[in-house]
Amino acid sequence: MYYLKVFYLQKNLKAEITEVKDLTYDIKLVRFHLIDPATMDFKPGQYVQLKVPGIEIIRAYSIASDPKNKSDIELLIRYVPNGQATTFVHKALEIGDKLTITGPYGDFFLREDSKRDMICIAGGSGKAPIRSILARLKAEGMPRKVKYFFGARSKRDLYYTEEFEQLAKEYPNFEYIPALSEPLEEDDWQGEVGLITDVVDRNTKDLSEAEGYLCGSPGMINACINVLSKHDMKEENVLFDKF
Ligand SMILES: Cc1cc2nc3c(=O)[nH]c(=O)nc-3n(C[C@H](O)[C@H](O)[C@H](O)COP(=O)(O)OP(=O)(O)OC[C@H]3O[C@@H](n4cnc5c(N)ncnc54)[C@H](O)[C@@H]3O)c2cc1C
């Protein structure tokens, strides 16, 4: 019991908020500068737990930043109407605030010993862990082939588009495929249109040797796993985080 308590306490990290930025109408980037301890080692894809001050609740958020930077942690937090933690983050959190996070946690992380081609699929704030995974791959010169599908409703749900298009320009091994399910007329969208499952289906061939990294709503992930298995991706090569 005593050891359990010590272990738990050791995972607390005090941090100061150094950036709060709108990425879309409902997703904010929040940057935490770690104070005590001053660094955290994490695997790209893992998450932290955020303690919401005052109401004593804890919520999980995937780390969106480069694992090379161990002292500044970025989270992408989507507003959930009436949600306790996200209302606090979107309506009250300010630069200079001090918060506590714990972590890192989770077994959804880049398998660094693998050389397999990768299919990444995300929706909404599910872009967070994939961004961290891609930062690690970029640091290594993008040694694996990666196709990254991002599903959104319309153009206003897209973010970090330039960042990933730039990555695709720099590394022929990396392809970024944003897809809109309900593009608006004013979006003037020239890219992929349709449900992300259909877009993945028509843009992939044999996946028997590939690895999948999926992050988004449970419904989206379940439907995408079916598509990947239709293309012969092995169950043990599919990694996902549902939220
Ligand atoms: C491993 C993991 C990683 C996660 N990473 C992220 C991340 O990177 N970014 C992020 O924004 N969120 C992430 N989440 C979700 C996050 O932990 C919270 O569940 C979410 O932010 C809602 O918290 P809340 O306190 O605002 O809402 P709550 O007060 O818990 O919920 C309010 C109401 O909204 C409903 N609800 C809760 N969550 C959602 C949702 N996601 N969509 C729609 N309705 C919902 C509830 O059923 C409830 O009715 C992650 C979850 C897990 C388990």
The ligand as a Gaussian input file, in Angstrom:
#p B3LYP/6-31G(d) Opt

LIG

0 1
 C       -6.739000       7.731000     -23.564000
 C       -7.580000       8.951000     -23.817000
 C       -7.024000      10.022000     -24.489000
 C       -7.782000      11.162000     -24.741000
 N       -7.216000      12.190000     -25.435000
 C       -7.962000      13.282000     -25.715000
 C       -7.375000      14.358000     -26.473000
 O       -6.214000      14.321000     -26.885000
 N       -8.165000      15.440000     -26.717000
 C       -9.476000      15.523000     -26.279000
 O      -10.121000      16.542000     -26.534000
 N      -10.027000      14.515000     -25.557000
 C       -9.303000      13.414000     -25.254000
 N       -9.863000      12.410000     -24.514000
 C      -11.216000      12.601000     -23.946000
 C      -11.116000      13.326000     -22.582000
 O      -10.466000      12.501000     -21.644000
 C      -12.481000      13.714000     -21.992000
 O      -13.297000      12.574000     -21.947000
 C      -13.190000      14.807000     -22.790000
 O      -12.339000      15.941000     -22.901000
 C      -14.487000      15.239000     -22.098000
 O      -14.223000      15.652000     -20.783000
 P      -15.190000      16.643000     -20.007000
 O      -14.833000      16.586000     -18.545000
 O      -15.183000      17.990000     -20.647000
 O      -16.629000      16.037000     -20.243000
 P      -17.529000      15.233000     -19.163000
 O      -17.931000      16.165000     -18.085000
 O      -16.802000      13.986000     -18.775000
 O      -18.747000      14.791000     -20.067000
 C      -19.850000      15.627000     -20.336000
 C      -20.834000      14.954000     -21.274000
 O      -20.251000      14.798000     -22.576000
 C      -20.178000      13.432000     -22.951000
 N      -18.846000      13.245000     -23.521000
 C      -17.707000      12.991000     -22.835000
 N      -16.664000      12.928000     -23.680000
 C      -17.143000      13.171000     -24.918000
 C      -16.532000      13.263000     -26.194000
 N      -15.219000      13.079000     -26.364000
 N      -17.328000      13.522000     -27.258000
 C      -18.671000      13.715000     -27.086000
 N      -19.293000      13.638000     -25.891000
 C      -18.536000      13.369000     -24.822000
 C      -20.376000      12.626000     -21.716000
 O      -21.014000      11.382000     -22.014000
 C      -21.248000      13.554000     -20.883000
 O      -22.601000      13.408000     -21.249000
 C       -9.115000      11.241000     -24.271000
 C       -9.665000      10.160000     -23.583000
 C       -8.928000       9.035000     -23.359000
 C       -9.555000       7.886000     -22.617000

